[in-house]
């Protein structure tokens, strides 16, 4: 196992991040259902892809800890894109739920 994942701390971070992302997706699913919110497919895709891709960065670092992490590198660019997708998705979801909550008052 140590040969495959030389940086096992990053593997643990990947597991924790997947758990966090799964929890956030579940919470927003329940909020969408409760407020009967029809969410834009762009928001749903951004949330889903971002939630899958963010932990992949930790997984890549667990396998190859010496990956160049500078924002101008391929890895940095992919991670920046993933963070951007996640932010767009969850910010849009929060806005949709907040809007529905205000309208339900």
C-alpha positions in Angstrom: 0.0 0.0 0.0 2.9 2.4 0.8 4.4 1.8 -2.6 1.1 2.8 -4.4 0.4 5.7 -2.1 3.7 7.1 -0.8 1.9 10.1 0.8 -0.8 8.3 2.7 -1.7 11.6 4.5 -3.0 12.9 1.1 -5.0 9.7 0.7 -6.7 10.4 4.0 -7.4 14.0 2.9 -9.0 12.6 -0.3 -11.3 10.3 1.8 -12.3 13.2 4.1 -12.9 15.5 1.1 -15.1 12.8 -0.6 -17.1 12.5 2.7 -17.5 16.2 3.0 -18.6 16.6 -0.6 -21.1 13.7 -0.3 -22.5 15.4 2.8 -22.9 18.7 1.0 -24.6 17.1 -2.0 -27.0 15.3 0.3 -27.8 18.4 2.3 -28.5 20.4 -0.9 -30.6 17.5 -2.3 -32.7 17.6 0.8 -33.0 21.4 0.7 -34.0 21.2 -3.0 -36.7 18.6 -2.2 -38.0 20.5 0.8 -38.4 23.8 -1.0 -39.3 22.2 -4.3 -36.5 24.0 -6.1 -35.9 23.3 -9.8 -32.2 23.9 -10.1 -30.4 24.8 -13.3 -28.6 21.9 -14.9 -25.5 24.1 -14.9 -25.6 24.3 -11.1 -26.2 20.6 -10.8 -23.4 19.7 -13.2 -21.0 22.1 -11.5 -21.8 20.7 -8.1 -21.4 17.2 -9.2 -18.2 17.5 -11.3 -16.6 19.8 -8.7 -17.4 17.4 -5.9 -15.9 14.5 -7.8 -12.8 16.4 -9.0 -11.7 18.3 -5.8 -10.7 15.1 -3.9 -8.9 13.8 -7.1 -6.2 16.4 -6.4 -5.5 14.8 -3.0 -5.5 11.4 -4.6 -3.0 12.4 -7.3 -0.8 13.9 -4.6 -1.1 10.6 -2.6 0.2 8.7 -5.6 2.8 11.2 -6.8 3.7 13.7 -4.0 6.2 15.6 -6.1 3.6 16.8 -8.7 4.2 20.5 -9.6 1.4 22.3 -7.9 2.0 25.8 -9.3 -1.2 27.4 -10.7 0.4 27.6 -14.1 1.1 23.9 -14.2 -1.4 21.4 -15.7 -2.2 20.0 -12.2 -2.7 23.6 -10.9 -4.9 24.5 -13.8 -7.1 21.4 -13.4 -7.4 22.1 -9.7 -8.3 25.7 -10.2 -10.9 24.7 -12.8 -12.3 22.2 -10.3 -12.5 24.7 -7.5 -14.2 27.2 -9.8 -16.8 24.6 -10.8 -17.4 23.7 -7.2 -17.8 27.4 -6.2 -20.2 28.1 -9.1 -22.2 25.0 -8.2 -22.5 25.5 -4.5 -23.0 29.3 -4.7 -25.7 28.8 -7.2 -27.3 26.1 -5.1 -27.2 28.3 -2.0 -28.7 31.2 -3.9 -31.5 29.0 -5.3 -32.3 27.7 -1.8 -32.1 31.1 -0.2 -34.4 32.6 -2.9 -36.9 29.7 -2.4 -36.8 30.1 1.4 -37.5 33.9 1.2 -40.4 33.3 -1.2 -41.9 30.7 1.2 -42.2 33.2 4.0 
